[in-house]
Amino acid sequence: MSPVRATLEYLQKLPLYEHEKPYWCFLPPKEGYDPDQQRVDNLEFEDHTDIIIHNIRNSKTEPRIGECGFEVFDHQSKFSAFPKAEDVMQYREETEALLKEKLGAEFVQCYDSRLRENILFQRRQLDLNDLTLTEGPARGVHNGMFLRSQPGNLISDFSPDITYVSGPQVINRYLSNEIKAKYLRPGYRFRIIK
């Protein structure tokens, strides 16, 4: 397949983001609060046109995570739908086992997942603790979402979602002290894979 040209949506490079991180708040339902009237984000996107996208299927060399930051391999999951929260948890376990095998990892922990469909959902409220919650497509070019909890709110931290600052925060938030004591030492390295 030949390369294709596409239009992709990116977060704008605004001076605002030099002192205020891009954010999107998910606020709990509250009387008098109307998310259609009160802005809950500071996100401004723009289209970049004529972006060349290459097909890597027939590439002479296979991309490896150590050199390219990503890797491609075939896997047939035993899950094709997620009607129950336990299905999502079992899928996470399946993903952990797959990454352990394919990347030669000693320990893998899947700390988050999002179910998405290519349709827009119109909701006045949602429960982000519901593992079966299905969301629409993510906006803008990015490598996933990192959700950060604050009292009463969940804030989605956009582009880039894993940085030199947020990487250690993810490790400290999701790994137990026992796991950190075992792996936060010479001879081990951490990878956060989205």
N, C-alpha and C positions, 0 to 999 in steps of 0.2 A: 504494500500500500504506500502510495506517495505521501509526502508531507502535506498537511492541510493548513490553511490560514483561517484563523478564528479571531473573534472578539472576546476578550476576557475582562471581567470586572475586578478592579483592584481598589483597595482603600487609598484614598487620595493622600498625598504627602502635604498635609496642612501644617502650618506653624503651630496650630493649636496642640498637635500631638507631641510637640517638643516638651510641653509642660503638663499636659493632661493626656493620660493614656486613652486609647480608643476603648469605649465600653458600651455595653448593652445590658441594662438591668432587667431582671425578671422580678417584679414586685408582687407580693402577696395581694389578694383581693382586699380592697379597702373602700369603705363608703366614701363617696365623693371623688374617688380617683378614677379617671377615664383615660386609659392608655392611648385612645385615639386622639385625645385633646392635649395631653401632657407628654412631652418628649421623654423617652426613657433611654436614649442613646446619644452619642455624639459622632456617629458613623456617617461619613461622606464618601461615596464611591464614585469611581469614574471608569469609563470603558477605555481599554487599550485595544486598538484595532491592528489587524494584519500581523498577528502573532503566529509564528510558524510552529506547528506541533508535529513532531516526528513519530513515526510508528517504530517502536523498538522490537517488534515481534521477530523480525528477520535480521536483527543486528548480528554482526560477526562476533562480537564479544558480549557476553551477558553482563548486565550491570550488577555489581556487588555492593552491598551496603557500606563496606569499608572505604570504597573509592568513590561511589556515586551518591551515597546517602539514601539509596533505596535498592530494593532487590525484587525480582519477579519470580514467582514459582507457582506451579499448579497445585491446587488442593480442592478436593470435593468435600464440603462440609456436610455433616449429617443433618444440618438445619436449613430449612428453606423458608421458614416462618417462625415468628416468635409470639405466639398467643399468650404465653405465661412468663412471669418473671423468672421462673426456674429454667426456662429455655434459654433466656439471655445469659443467666449464670453458667449454664452448661456450655454455651457457645464461647463465653470468656475462657472457661477451662480448656476447651478445645483449642482456642487461639494460643493460650499459654503453652500447651504441649507442642503445637506446631512450631512456634517460635523457638522453643527450647531445642527441638530437633534440627530445624533448618539453620539456625544461627549458632548452634553449639553452646547455648547458654546454660549456665548452672542453675539459674533462678529467673523466673519470669512472673510478673504480676500484672494482670490486666486491671487497671484502676478505673476505667470509664468506658462507656460505649453509648452510641446514639443510633437509634433506628431512624432511617430517613426514607421518604418517598419523593418522587419527582413531581409533587403537587404542592400548591400553597395551602396552608391551613389557616383559617381565620378563627382565632380563639381569643376569648376575653381573659382566660386564666388557664394555667397548666400546672401539673405537678411534676417537677424535674426529678423527684425521687422515684417516680414510676418507671421501672426499667422497660416497660412495654410502650411508653410514650413514643409515638411516631411523629417526627418533625419533617418539615419540608426541606428543600435543598439549602445547604449552607450558602451564604452570600460571599462573594468575592473569592479571589484566589488565596488559598491558605492551606495549611497542612493539618487542619482539624481545629478543635476547640478545647480550651482549658477553662474549666469552670472553677471559680474561686468563691468560697462561701463567705458571706458577711452576715451579721445579725439581720434576719428577716429578708435577706436578698440573696440572689445568686447573680454573679456578674460574669459575663462571658468576655474573656480577654482575647482580643483579635490581633492578629498579624504583627509580629510573629508571636505565635502562642507558646512556644518554648524558647527561652532565651537563657543567657548565662545567669540571669537573676531568677527566672521562674523555674528553671530545671532543678536546682537544689530545693526550691520550695515544693515541687511535686514529690521529690524523693522524701523530704521530711514529712509531708502531709500523708502520704499513702503507705509508707513502709514502717513496719514496727521497729522499735528500738533494737530488738534481737536481730532482725534482718540487717539493719544498718550496721550494727556492731560486727556482723559477720562479713559484710561486703564492702563497707566503706574503709578500705585499707589497701595498701600496695598489692598489686597482682590482680586486682579486679577493676573493671570499668563498667560504667552505667550507660545504657542507651535508652532513650525515650522514643518509642516508635509510635507513629500516628498512622 
